[in-house]
């Protein structure tokens, strides 16, 4: 419904005001409004299925949490990656978004998102830290980095394995898509970028989703 509304609004802007937005911006606005809807309905108890949906949870006291996501467009082999870093009380400390080209698969995008997030955390010495991805395949590949990976994405997984092997205060877990909303929005946003972008405070388009996450412990 929100996507249809955003497309209809974009059509009216083009016809009546000669204003144009690209497709990724239209999709991002729809995702943001959906997050706002979920936030307000969650507060007033309108969503009766609320307790059954996976929600983001705070990391243990003294630990950081990094949620990451990769997006993939099969037709163009393009996509984006995004990651967001929270402290134990749920405050966004940093985030990143980067466009991707020449992707092989959705797994490729997810693996690159994991690689970028780990590199950022190590470069900024942000530990101890828990990484969360909604790609079970990537989580399993990274967690089993003890031997040489011979898959087509082996170089990425081997690089991740080397970085993690020297960092004892890091672990990577799987989470459901519903608990990874902010990283998903960043990955979608990244598709419209020309170069990587980093945030050290919450941008406007993430604020509703971040507020929704902060209402759950």
N, C-alpha and C positions, 0 to 999 in steps of 0.2 A: 504494500500500500504506500509506504513512504517513498519507494523508488518511483512508482507511478506518479505520485504527487510532484516529486522533484522534476521528472521529465516534463510534466504538464506546465510547471512554473517556468522551466527553461524555455519551453516553446512560446509561452506568452511574452517572456522577456525579449526573445528574438523578434517576434512579430511586432510588438507594440513599442519596445524601447531600444531595439537594435543592439541589445547587449548579448554577448556570446560567452559561454563557458565551455571548457572541454569536458569530455565524458567522465573523466576521473573526478573532476570537481563536483559534478552532478551526483555521482555515486557517493562521494565523501559527505556531501550535505545530507543525503538520505540516511547514511549510517549514523551521522551525528544526531539527527532528529530522532532516530530510533533509540539511540542511547539515552537521550533526554526523556523520551516516553517511558522507557524502562525505569529510569531513575525516579520519576514522579509517581508512577504506578506502584513501584516497590515501596515507596514511603507510605502510601495510603492503603496498601493491601489490596489493590484492584486485581492484581495478577494472582489468581488462585493456584497457579502452577509454580509460583515463585520458588518454593522450597525444593522443588525437584530439579531446578536448573543449576548447573555448575556455576559457581561464582568465584571470583578472585579472592584469595585469602592472604592475610598479612604473613610475612616471614617471622620466624622466631625472633625474640628480642636480641639485638646485637648483630643480626644478620641482614643482608640485603637480598632483594629478589629481583631477578631480571626476567621479564617476559619477552619472548621473541617470536617473530612470525615472518614467513615469506609468502609472496603472492606470485602467481604464474598465469600468463595468458598464452595458451597453447598456439593460437593462430599467429601471433607475432614473435613468440619466444622471448617476450619481454615480461618484466614484472618489477617487484620491489621488495625490499626487506625493511623491517622495523623492529626496534627493541626499546624497552622502557625499564628504568631502574627505580625501584621504590625502597625506602627504608622500612624499618619494622613497625612504624606507625602509619605507613601508607603514603608518605609524602613522595612525590616524584622528584628524584634527584637529577636525572638526566634521561635523555632518549636520543635515538638516532633513526634516520631514514635514508635509504640509498636506492636509486633506480638500478635495475639489473637488465642486462642484455644477453642475448645468445644463450638462453637457458635451455637445458635439456629436459627438465621435468619440474613438477611441483616440489619433489624431493630436493632437487638442485637448489631451488630458491630457499627452502627451509634450512638446508645445510649451510648455505652462504650466510643466512641470517644468524645462525648459531656461531659461525666463525667470526662474523663482525662483532657480535655481542661479547664474545669471549675476549677478543683482541682489545676492545674498548675497556673492559673491566680490568684486564691485566695492565694495560697502559696507564690507567688512572689508579691502580692499586686499591680497587674497591672490593675488599674482602673482609670477612667470609661472605660467600654469596651462593645463592641457590638460583639456578637457571630453570625456567619452565618453557617448554615447547608443546604445541598441540599436535606435533608430528611424532607419533609413536615410532615410526621407522627411523627417524633421525635420532631420537632418544636412545633407541636400542643400538644403533650403529656407533654412536659416540660412547655409550657405556661399555661397549665391548671392544675398546680400542687396544686391547692387549697384544693383538697380532696384526700383521700387515693386512690392510684392507685392499682387496683386489677388484672391487666394484668399479664402475665407470666414474664414480665420485670419490674413489679411494684417496686421491691426493688431499682432498678437503678433509676427509675424516682422519687421515694420518696426521695432518697439520693440527687438527683439533686435539688429537690424542697426545701429541708432543707437548702442546701448551698445557693441557690438563695434568699430564703426568708430573710436571714440576710444581703443581699448585694444589696442595692437599686440602685447602679450605674452599673447595669448589665442588658442587655436585649438580647434575642435570636430571630433571624429573619431567615426566609427562603430565600434561594437564588437558582438560577438555576445552573445546573451542569457546564455550561460554565464559570461561575463566581467563580468556586471553584477548579480550575485546580491544584494549588500548593498543597492544602490539599489532593487532589486525588492522586497526585504523591507520597506524603509522605505515604499515606495509602497503596499504592501498594508496595513501598519500604519496609515498615514494615513487609510484608509477608516473606521477606528473612532474617529477623533478628532473633536472639536468645533471645534478651532482649531489653528493651526499650532504646531509644537513644534520646538525646536532642541536639539541635543545637542553637547556639547563634550568628551565622553568616550564610550566605547562602552557602550551599554545592554546589558543581559543578553541580550535576544533577538537581538542582532547578533553576539555574541562568537564563536559557532561559525563563522559565515560569514566573519567577519573573520580568524579564525585559519586557515581554509582558504585564503583569499586570500594570507595572509602566507607560506604554504609554497611559493608560486610566484613566481619573479622575472620 
